[in-house]
Amino acid sequence: MYGYFLEMHTSSYGRKENGKIKISNNEWRKIAKFLEKPLEEIYESDENLLVVLNDNSSDTGNVACPNVANYNIAHSLLENQNKYIEKLEEEINKLKAELHLSKCDSSLL
C-alpha cells in the first residue's frame, strides 16, 4: 500500500520497512501526508539505531531486526582499532599519573 503511494516496488518498500534500507526525508513526508499525521509523530531517527559490527563477511542467517544495522568489518581493522584504543588508554593513565604527581609536588610547597 505505502510502496504504491511512494512510487516504489513492493520489495524495495519491504527492505525499507524492515530497516535494511534507510527511508529518505522526502519519503517520510509522503508517508505522513498519506497517513494524515504530523511528520514528528511517525518519523524514526537514527538516534535509536543499534549498530552490530561483525568481524567477517559471511551471512550468519541472523533475522533482520528493525533499528539494527549490521556492518561487516575486517578482523584486522578491529584489531588495529583495539590496539589504538589500548595505546590511548595507556597515554591517559600516564597523563593522570603525571597530573597526580604534579598535584602532590605543589601541595608540598
MILUMMAR-163038 format. One record per residue: residue number from 1; residue in three letters; x, y, z of N, C-alpha, C, O in turn. Coordinates in pm, whole numbers, plus 50000, padded with zeros to 5 digits. Atoms other than C-alpha are relative to their C-alpha. Layout:
! MILUMMAR-163038
{site NUM,'ALA',{X,Y,Z},{X,Y,Z},{X,Y,Z},{X,Y,Z}}
...
***
This chain:
! MILUMMAR-163038
{site 1,'MET',{50084,49882,50000},{50000,50000,50000},{50089,50125,50000},{50072,50211,49914}}
{site 2,'TYR',{49913,49884,49996},{50271,50253,50100},{50095,50000,49881},{50127,50106,49826}}
{site 3,'GLY',{49911,50010,50114},{50500,50124,49826},{49941,50063,49876},{50010,50134,49802}}
{site 4,'TYR',{50069,49940,50115},{50243,50223,49564},{49995,50152,50016},{50023,50226,49922}}
{site 5,'PHE',{50009,49855,49974},{50194,50565,49724},{50135,50068,49984},{50143,50181,49935}}
{site 6,'LEU',{49865,49943,50010},{50570,50621,49740},{50063,49975,49863},{50177,50016,49838}}
{site 7,'GLU',{49954,50028,50135},{50604,50501,49379},{50128,49916,50000},{50226,49951,49935}}
{site 8,'MET',{49886,50091,49999},{50842,50216,49455},{49948,49856,50000},{49834,49830,50038}}
{site 9,'HIS',{50034,50141,50006},{50840,49840,49406},{49976,49946,50142},{50038,49993,50238}}
{site 10,'THR',{50035,50058,49870},{50693,49632,49689},{50123,49948,50074},{50134,49966,50195}}
{site 11,'SER',{49881,50054,49933},{51027,49461,49758},{50089,50112,50055},{50148,50099,50162}}
{site 12,'SER',{49922,49885,49952},{51203,49799,49786},{49938,50057,50127},{50008,50088,50223}}
{site 13,'TYR',{50067,49950,49880},{50942,49918,50032},{50019,49904,50117},{50040,49947,50231}}
{site 14,'GLY',{49980,50099,49894},{50975,49593,50227},{50136,50012,50065},{50148,50000,50187}}
{site 15,'ARG',{49865,49983,49944},{51350,49647,50267},{50008,50124,50088},{50076,50126,50190}}
{site 16,'LYS',{50004,49878,49919},{51283,49998,50395},{49924,49975,50129},{49966,50017,50237}}
{site 17,'GLU',{50082,50028,49883},{51013,49876,50629},{50073,49913,50101},{50055,49928,50222}}
{site 18,'ASN',{49924,50090,49913},{51247,49607,50768},{50130,50062,50048},{50205,49998,50122}}
{site 19,'GLY',{49881,49932,49952},{51523,49861,50825},{50127,49968,49924},{50235,50007,49967}}
{site 20,'LYS',{49880,50033,50078},{51759,49726,50559},{50045,50117,49914},{50163,50128,49880}}
{site 21,'ILE',{49971,49880,50080},{51739,50049,50357},{49940,50119,50074},{49829,50111,50127}}
{site 22,'LYS',{50047,49880,49931},{51705,50397,50503},{49885,50066,49925},{49885,50071,49802}}
{site 23,'ILE',{50112,49926,50058},{51381,50586,50444},{50044,50146,49990},{50087,50206,50090}}
{site 24,'SER',{49956,49862,50020},{51458,50928,50295},{49903,50097,50067},{49789,50062,50098}}
{site 25,'ASN',{50085,49897,49940},{51324,51250,50444},{49877,50028,49914},{49767,50048,49967}}
{site 26,'ASN',{50112,49977,50091},{51108,51302,50137},{49896,49889,50014},{49775,49916,50013}}
{site 27,'GLU',{50092,50113,49983},{50958,50954,50181},{49926,50009,50133},{49808,49977,50141}}
{site 28,'TRP',{50067,49981,49870},{50887,51026,50550},{49887,50102,49985},{49778,50083,50039}}
{site 29,'ARG',{50103,49897,50020},{50699,51340,50442},{49880,49945,49923},{49765,49976,49956}}
{site 30,'LYS',{50108,50059,50077},{50497,51145,50185},{49915,49906,50085},{49793,49905,50075}}
{site 31,'ILE',{50072,50092,49913},{50406,50879,50441},{49914,50078,50099},{49798,50042,50123}}
{site 32,'ALA',{50075,49917,49906},{50300,51145,50692},{49877,50060,49932},{49768,50063,49989}}
{site 33,'LYS',{50112,49941,50075},{50084,51312,50429},{49894,49894,49972},{49774,49919,49989}}
{site 34,'PHE',{50092,50110,50029},{49929,50977,50330},{49920,49961,50124},{49800,49936,50115}}
{site 35,'LEU',{50065,50038,49873},{49851,50894,50694},{49924,50115,50065},{49852,50096,50162}}
{site 36,'GLU',{50061,49880,49943},{49733,51249,50759},{50042,50019,50146},{49961,50047,50234}}
{site 37,'LYS',{49940,49986,49867},{49967,51264,51060},{50115,50099,49990},{50175,50114,49884}}
{site 38,'PRO',{49880,49914,50001},{50234,51517,51159},{50125,49913,49983},{50131,49802,50035}}
{site 39,'LEU',{49875,50072,50024},{50581,51409,51047},{50064,49955,50131},{50114,49843,50141}}
{site 40,'GLU',{49936,50031,49871},{50708,51421,51407},{49938,49878,50068},{50004,49812,50149}}
{site 41,'GLU',{50069,50112,49936},{50453,51156,51506},{50044,49865,49944},{50035,49763,50013}}
{site 42,'ILE',{49964,50128,50061},{50580,50891,51265},{50149,49986,49970},{50195,49874,49945}}
{site 43,'TYR',{49859,50002,50040},{50945,50984,51198},{50084,49920,50098},{50070,49934,50220}}
{site 44,'GLU',{49907,50078,49919},{51210,50740,51324},{50141,50049,49970},{50190,50033,49858}}
{site 45,'SER',{49863,49952,50022},{51552,50897,51370},{50098,49886,50018},{50062,49779,50067}}
{site 46,'ASP',{49894,50100,49982},{51881,50708,51367},{50056,50000,50141},{50145,49921,50171}}
{site 47,'GLU',{49947,49991,49864},{51939,50804,51733},{49984,49869,50076},{50066,49837,50162}}
{site 48,'ASN',{50025,50126,49930},{51793,50472,51849},{50054,49881,49923},{50014,49768,49950}}
{site 49,'LEU',{49946,50105,50083},{51990,50272,51596},{50108,49923,50077},{50199,49983,50134}}
{site 50,'LEU',{49900,50086,49938},{52186,49979,51736},{50089,49947,49889},{50040,49888,49793}}
{site 51,'VAL',{49907,50044,50102},{52497,49902,51535},{50068,49873,50048},{50124,49868,50157}}
{site 52,'VAL',{49936,50128,49969},{52624,49545,51529},{50115,49984,49902},{50094,49981,49781}}
{site 53,'LEU',{49884,50018,50085},{52977,49502,51398},{50036,49853,49993},{50063,49791,50096}}
{site 54,'ASN',{49959,50139,50021},{53055,49161,51250},{50144,49999,49955},{50187,50088,49881}}
{site 55,'ASP',{49858,50002,50037},{53417,49059,51211},{50026,49910,49879},{50141,49876,49851}}
{site 56,'ASN',{49980,50074,50125},{53358,48858,50893},{49889,50035,49903},{49792,50101,49940}}
{site 57,'SER',{50097,49962,50102},{53166,48887,50573},{49900,49890,49969},{49820,49904,49876}}
{site 58,'SER',{50093,50109,50027},{52975,48559,50589},{49864,50032,50060},{49854,50095,50165}}
{site 59,'ASP',{50137,49979,49951},{52599,48566,50630},{49970,49893,50102},{49973,49774,50071}}
{site 60,'THR',{50025,50095,49892},{52516,48405,50962},{49855,49959,50009},{49819,49876,50092}}
{site 61,'GLY',{50141,50036,49997},{52146,48387,50889},{49923,50066,50111},{49812,50023,50143}}
{site 62,'ASN',{50072,49930,49894},{52051,48628,51165},{49874,50062,49944},{49872,50109,49830}}
{site 63,'VAL',{50125,49938,50040},{51696,48753,51148},{50018,50151,50002},{50070,50206,50099}}
{site 64,'ALA',{49989,49854,50006},{51681,49116,51038},{49906,50061,50102},{49789,50024,50110}}
{site 65,'CYS',{50079,49933,49898},{51559,49338,51319},{49991,50148,49966},{50089,50205,49917}}
{site 66,'PRO',{50007,49856,50023},{51429,49692,51286},{50094,50073,50094},{50118,50029,50206}}
{site 67,'ASN',{49910,49914,49922},{51666,49961,51414},{50133,49933,50033},{50199,49971,50129}}
{site 68,'VAL',{49869,50063,49982},{51969,49731,51387},{50073,50005,49867},{50020,49959,49765}}
{site 69,'ALA',{49919,49995,50122},{52242,49796,51132},{50116,49904,50016},{50191,49913,50113}}
{site 70,'ASN',{49890,50095,49997},{52484,49513,51058},{50106,50043,49901},{50076,50069,49784}}
{site 71,'TYR',{49888,49965,50086},{52825,49600,50918},{50105,49892,50012},{50136,49847,50123}}
{site 72,'ASN',{49892,50096,49999},{53093,49355,50820},{50132,50075,49999},{50161,50150,49905}}
{site 73,'ILE',{49873,49931,49985},{53432,49480,50938},{50110,49894,50003},{50099,49794,50075}}
{site 74,'ALA',{49888,50095,50001},{53759,49301,50864},{50058,49988,50140},{50075,50088,50210}}
{site 75,'HIS',{49946,50027,49867},{53902,49140,51176},{50128,50081,50025},{50150,50129,50136}}
{site 76,'SER',{49875,49924,49983},{54238,49312,51115},{49972,50146,50034},{50047,50206,50111}}
{site 77,'LEU',{50034,49861,49967},{54069,49654,51126},{49954,50012,50145},{49988,50109,50213}}
{site 78,'LEU',{50045,49998,49861},{53902,49570,51456},{50119,49985,50095},{50125,50052,50198}}
{site 79,'GLU',{49880,50017,49917},{54235,49451,51599},{50079,50130,50005},{50127,50171,50111}}
{site 80,'ASN',{49926,49874,50007},{54402,49772,51481},{49932,50105,50088},{50000,50178,50161}}
{site 81,'GLN',{50075,49905,49916},{54127,49981,51646},{50022,49970,50148},{50043,50061,50227}}
{site 82,'ASN',{49981,50039,49860},{54162,49785,51970},{50139,50035,50050},{50155,50081,50163}}
{site 83,'LYS',{49863,49964,49962},{54540,49835,51974},{50012,50151,50019},{50077,50197,50113}}
{site 84,'TYR',{49996,49854,49990},{54494,50207,51915},{49930,50046,50127},{49978,50137,50195}}
{site 85,'ILE',{50073,49966,49877},{54239,50226,52198},{50086,49970,50121},{50093,50050,50215}}
{site 86,'GLU',{49910,50036,49889},{54481,50044,52430},{50111,50104,50015},{50145,50144,50126}}
{site 87,'LYS',{49892,49900,49997},{54757,50289,52335},{49949,50132,50059},{50017,50195,50140}}
{site 88,'LEU',{50058,49877,49946},{54529,50585,52408},{49971,49987,50150},{49994,50081,50226}}
{site 89,'GLU',{50027,50021,49857},{54424,50435,52742},{50128,50005,50081},{50130,50060,50192}}
{site 90,'GLU',{49870,49993,49932},{54791,50391,52837},{50046,50145,50012},{50097,50186,50117}}
{site 91,'GLU',{49961,49859,49998},{54859,50753,52745},{49917,50077,50102},{49970,50162,50174}}
{site 92,'ILE',{50087,49935,49902},{54561,50867,52952},{50047,49968,50141},{50058,50058,50225}}
{site 93,'ASN',{49953,50039,49866},{54684,50669,53253},{50133,50066,50034},{50154,50107,50148}}
{site 94,'LYS',{49871,49934,49978},{55035,50812,53211},{49979,50148,50035},{50042,50200,50127}}
{site 95,'LEU',{50028,49858,49974},{54898,51167,53197},{49932,50020,50136},{49959,50118,50205}}
{site 96,'LYS',{50064,49992,49868},{54678,51102,53502},{50105,49988,50111},{50100,50060,50210}}
{site 97,'ALA',{49894,50018,49900},{54983,50979,53695},{50086,50126,50010},{50121,50168,50120}}
{site 98,'GLU',{49921,49877,50000},{55183,51287,53591},{49924,50113,50068},{49982,50191,50143}}
{site 99,'LEU',{50082,49898,49938},{54897,51512,53695},{49993,49979,50151},{50001,50075,50228}}
{site 100,'HIS',{50005,50031,49857},{54871,51336,54031},{50132,50037,50067},{50132,50096,50175}}
{site 101,'LEU',{49870,49964,49944},{55246,51375,54089},{50017,50151,50006},{50073,50205,50102}}
{site 102,'SER',{49991,49855,50003},{55224,51738,53991},{49920,50062,50114},{49964,50158,50178}}
{site 103,'LYS',{50083,49949,49888},{54945,51796,54243},{50067,49973,50134},{50063,50056,50225}}
{site 104,'CYS',{49931,50033,49875},{55143,51617,54513},{50120,50093,50022},{50144,50139,50134}}
{site 105,'ASP',{49883,49911,49990},{55453,51826,54438},{49958,50141,50040},{50024,50206,50121}}
{site 106,'SER',{50045,49864,49971},{55256,52150,54450},{49944,50010,50142},{49947,50118,50202}}
{site 107,'SER',{50053,49995,49862},{55095,52056,54784},{50113,50002,50102},{50092,50043,50217}}
{site 108,'LEU',{49884,50000,49909},{55442,52013,54937},{50061,50141,50012},{50133,50169,50107}}
{site 109,'LEU',{49942,49866,49997},{55531,52373,54857},{49927,50086,50094},{49962,50203,50110}}
***
